[in-house]
Amino acid sequence: MSLSRGPFLSLRGCWTLVWLACFLGAALPALAAFRAQDPRLLWLWVPSGALLYLLGSRCIVRPTKELLTWAQTPLDAAPPTFPRLHLLSVELVDHTQNLVSLVQQLWANEESLRDQYGQITRRERQIDALFRAARILGEGQEPSVWFRLLGSFLGERFDLLGADLYLHDPRQNRLVRRACWARAQDLYDDMEVLPLTGISSVCTQAFRTGEIQNVGTVESCPFYLPGNDTTRSQLSLPLYHWGKPLGVLNLESATPNAFPEEDSLFYQGLAELTSQEMDNLLHHEGQQAHIVQALTGLARAVELRDPYTGQHQERVAGLAVQLGENLGLPWPQVQDLKTAALLHDIGKIGIADTLLLKPAGLNPQEFQQVRTHAEKGAELLQNLRFLENCLAGVRHHHERWDGNGYPDGLRGEDIPLMARIIALADSYDAMTTQRVYRTPRTPKEALSEIRRCAGKQFDPRLARQFCSLMESQSAPHPHGVFS
């Protein structure tokens, strides 16, 4: 006896019930219409019943009959063919494949839309960042001020350790740091000057090639010049304006690959904004330089009244700059020191020739009038805003370390550093040049006098450093050498 696939079913009865249900579904409405003796219902339900019967027989009865036939087929017999079920299964597979393809297409579209949305969001953040940077750069403040604000903003965006702004010095073919920002004080490095000849660095490479240098890992960079041990990635942006090289904007981070390549448009925009601001700054400083030259010429006119003090201001400025650089002062402070030294005696324009050129000693009243030149010089320059950092050097270069100087009687560290430096340079030049009231001393004698007055007239630390600097040079003064 062969086993069938569905012995537990009354297959014949099931098929009969299905067929009967279809028949009744078609016949009962017609019977109801006949009993109601309503021709309209009869004409409505008879065709409807016939249609239901046909649909039921095609979609329900025949597939059910094929299924029952398959269930009664012995397991060891060849499977029969069922056209209706086969057609339905083929249609079902086709619809399923179409549905799967549609889902896959929707998924791909979603991924594409997500990528496009990410790109739009990234561009939006970059544009917003550039607007913020432009707002900072356009405030018209001093470079040290706006660069500190710009560094803080970029530090938040890229998790920076520090940022540097280098300007090109064409006379000495080098990059000079004009401004810097660091997240912490101990992260400042001492790279104030980067020569463009000799050893290469990421900054000099960016300046020479005119291309952005994006160093993802500094360990793998052949021309990375270590500044501090925590830097892991570096970005150097060359600053060019109308084809003219201006300098480099340098950013450093403690995170490897901190500057993604997809932000390249932001880097270019930031470089262009900074270049434009620096070009405006250099143009403005050029105008300021003309004013300083005019004032220097005015101060030189004062010197021309005394034939013994010719070129005094230039010599004092040269000595002050040498000491300032030897102390490691930042480049902007050295420039302010130079300007203050050039103008330190400009107040003498208000002092009578009879006092300046008097061969004999001055009486107390006359000496008091000559003393006013420091105050008059500061008053003459105080309305020039760009010289506000130089006023302390002009006003206080005659203060003494022991507090017995003038005009304000400042003592010790209360005397501005710029004024203490100019005081040393001014005294050294005064002692080693011919004056109407005395003969010059030798450089060696002048340095000996400075050492004697250290702690009284001069800052003792600066006095020692100044003397060591002068003695280390073969020609410490244009009017003589050590004998």
Salt bridges, closest charged atoms under 4 A:
ASP38 OD1 - ARG40 NE 3.54
GLU110 OE2 - ARG114 NH2 2.95
GLU111 OE2 - ARG114 NH1 2.95
ASP159 OD1 - ARG183 NH2 3.75
ASP164 OD1 - ARG177 NH1 2.77
ASP169 OD1 - ARG171 NE 3.88
ASP169 OD2 - ARG174 NE 3.07
ASP189 OD1 - ARG177 NH1 2.88
GLU192 OE2 - ARG177 NH2 3.09
GLU219 OE2 - ARG232 NE 3.70
ASP279 OD2 - HIS241 NE2 3.64
ASP279 OD1 - LYS244 NZ 3.34
GLU285 OE2 - ARG178 NH2 2.24
GLU314 OE2 - ARG300 NH2 2.11
ASP345 OD2 - HIS312 NE2 3.76
ASP345 OD2 - HIS344 NE2 3.03
ASP345 OD2 - LYS348 NZ 3.58
ASP345 OD1 - HIS373 NE2 3.28
ASP345 OD1 - HIS397 NE2 3.53
ASP353 OD1 - ARG305 NH2 2.22
GLU366 OE1 - LYS358 NZ 2.74
GLU375 OE1 - ARG395 NH2 3.89
GLU399 OE2 - HIS396 ND1 3.20
ASP402 OD2 - ARG400 NH2 3.20
ASP408 OD2 - ARG395 NE 2.98
ASP408 OD2 - HIS396 ND1 3.56
GLU413 OE1 - ARG420 NH2 3.36
ASP426 OD1 - HIS312 NE2 2.86
ASP426 OD1 - HIS344 NE2 3.53
ASP429 OD2 - HIS312 ND1 2.48
ASP429 OD1 - ARG315 NE 2.56
ASP429 OD1 - HIS477 NE2 3.18
GLU449 OE1 - ARG441 NH1 3.50
GLU449 OE2 - ARG452 NH2 2.47
ASP459 OD2 - ARG420 NH1 2.65
GLU471 OE2 - ARG451 NH2 2.83
